[in-house]
Amino acid sequence: MRLMGLDIGEKTIGVAVSDELGLTAQGVTVIRRSSKKADRRALSDLVAFYQAERLVLGLPRNMNGSLGPKAREVERFGDWAGEALGLPVDYVDERLTTVAAQRTLLEGDVSRAKRRRIVDQLAAALILQGYLDRRRNQG
């Protein structure tokens, strides 16, 4: 079963997919957000292309674990996306994934311009990989 991980931002959506065995996550693209209709079309095309069967969204919890306004926005987006795409949705604590993605890109000596283009994609891959690892370790 192939899964799709999403890092939801106000301006972009980072997208990653798992391999068919659900072992590894790879960042695939960043969607520039313009409208719900455009978001749905872009996500629908990616779901069809990769044959994704489940969405995994990063949930930006506060450092104390509580859900703030951004987390509520992601939950609303997840409810909408799950219904619009006909897929189940899981949420994963994504605290500090963007920071980890930035650090990885800095350590890899990736240029600032390229970092801006791919940080959300890498964050989505980290979110999905964490989900896959936890699922594998639990069962």
C-alpha positions as CSV (number, residue, x, y, z in Angstrom):
1,M,0.0,0.0,0.0
2,R,1.4,3.3,-1.1
3,L,1.0,6.3,1.3
4,M,1.2,10.0,0.6
5,G,2.6,12.4,3.2
6,L,1.7,16.1,3.2
7,D,3.3,19.1,4.9
8,I,0.5,21.7,4.8
9,G,1.5,25.3,4.7
10,E,-0.3,28.5,4.0
11,K,1.4,29.0,0.6
12,T,2.6,25.5,-0.2
13,I,2.0,21.8,0.3
14,G,5.0,19.6,0.5
15,V,4.3,16.1,-0.9
16,A,6.1,12.8,-0.3
17,V,5.1,9.2,-1.2
18,S,6.1,5.8,0.2
19,D,7.4,2.9,-1.8
20,E,4.9,0.2,-2.4
21,L,6.1,-1.8,0.6
22,G,5.7,1.1,2.9
23,L,9.3,1.1,4.0
24,T,10.7,4.4,2.7
25,A,9.4,7.9,1.9
26,Q,10.6,10.1,-0.9
27,G,9.8,13.7,-1.4
28,V,8.2,14.2,-4.8
29,T,7.0,17.8,-5.2
30,V,5.8,21.1,-3.7
31,I,2.3,22.3,-4.7
32,R,2.0,26.1,-4.8
33,R,-1.4,26.9,-3.2
34,S,-3.8,29.2,-5.0
35,S,-7.3,27.9,-4.4
36,K,-9.1,24.9,-3.0
37,K,-10.1,23.8,-6.5
38,A,-6.4,24.0,-7.6
39,D,-5.3,22.1,-4.5
40,R,-7.8,19.4,-5.1
41,R,-6.8,19.0,-8.7
42,A,-3.1,18.9,-8.0
43,L,-3.6,16.4,-5.1
44,S,-6.0,14.3,-7.1
45,D,-3.5,14.0,-10.0
46,L,-0.8,13.0,-7.6
47,V,-2.9,10.4,-5.8
48,A,-3.9,8.9,-9.1
49,F,-0.3,8.9,-10.5
50,Y,1.2,7.3,-7.3
51,Q,-1.9,5.2,-6.6
52,A,-1.9,6.4,-3.0
53,E,-4.3,4.7,-0.6
54,R,-3.9,6.9,2.5
55,L,-2.9,10.4,3.4
56,V,-0.5,11.2,6.3
57,L,-0.6,14.9,7.3
58,G,1.9,16.6,9.6
59,L,0.0,18.1,12.6
60,P,1.9,21.1,14.0
61,R,1.4,20.7,17.7
62,N,2.6,23.3,20.2
63,M,5.8,22.4,22.1
64,N,3.6,21.3,25.1
65,G,1.7,18.9,22.8
66,S,-1.5,20.9,22.7
67,L,-3.3,21.8,19.4
68,G,-3.1,25.4,18.4
69,P,-4.7,27.3,15.5
70,K,-2.3,26.0,12.9
71,A,-3.1,22.4,13.9
72,R,-6.8,23.1,13.7
73,E,-6.3,24.4,10.2
74,V,-4.4,21.3,9.2
75,E,-7.2,19.1,10.7
76,R,-9.8,21.0,8.6
77,F,-7.7,20.6,5.5
78,G,-7.3,16.9,6.3
79,D,-11.1,16.5,6.7
80,W,-11.6,18.3,3.4
81,A,-8.9,16.4,1.5
82,G,-10.0,13.0,2.8
83,E,-13.5,13.6,1.7
84,A,-12.5,15.2,-1.6
85,L,-10.1,12.4,-2.5
86,G,-12.0,9.5,-0.9
87,L,-9.0,8.5,1.2
88,P,-8.5,7.9,4.9
89,V,-6.3,10.4,6.7
90,D,-3.9,10.0,9.5
91,Y,-2.1,12.7,11.4
92,V,1.5,12.7,12.7
93,D,3.1,15.1,15.2
94,E,5.3,17.2,13.0
95,R,7.0,19.4,15.6
96,L,10.4,20.6,14.3
97,T,10.2,18.7,11.0
98,T,10.7,21.9,9.0
99,V,13.6,22.7,11.3
100,A,15.1,19.3,10.7
101,A,14.6,19.6,7.0
102,Q,16.4,23.0,7.0
103,R,19.2,21.6,9.0
104,T,19.6,18.6,6.6
105,L,19.7,20.9,3.6
106,L,22.2,23.3,5.3
107,E,24.5,20.3,6.2
108,G,24.2,19.2,2.6
109,D,25.4,22.6,1.4
110,V,22.2,23.2,-0.6
111,S,22.0,26.7,-1.9
112,R,19.5,29.1,-0.2
113,A,17.4,29.4,-3.4
114,K,17.1,25.6,-3.8
115,R,16.4,25.2,0.0
116,R,13.4,27.4,-0.3
117,R,12.1,25.3,-3.2
118,I,12.4,21.9,-1.6
119,V,12.2,22.4,2.2
120,D,8.5,21.6,2.3
121,Q,9.0,18.5,0.1
122,L,11.8,17.2,2.5
123,A,9.5,18.0,5.5
124,A,6.8,15.9,4.0
125,A,9.3,13.1,3.5
126,L,10.4,13.3,7.2
127,I,6.7,13.3,8.3
128,L,5.9,10.2,6.2
129,Q,9.1,8.4,7.1
130,G,8.4,8.9,10.8
131,Y,4.9,7.5,10.3
132,L,6.3,4.5,8.4
133,D,8.9,3.8,11.0
134,R,6.5,4.0,13.9
135,R,4.0,1.7,12.1
136,R,6.7,-0.8,11.4
137,N,7.9,-0.8,15.0
138,Q,4.4,-1.2,16.4
139,G,3.5,-4.2,14.4
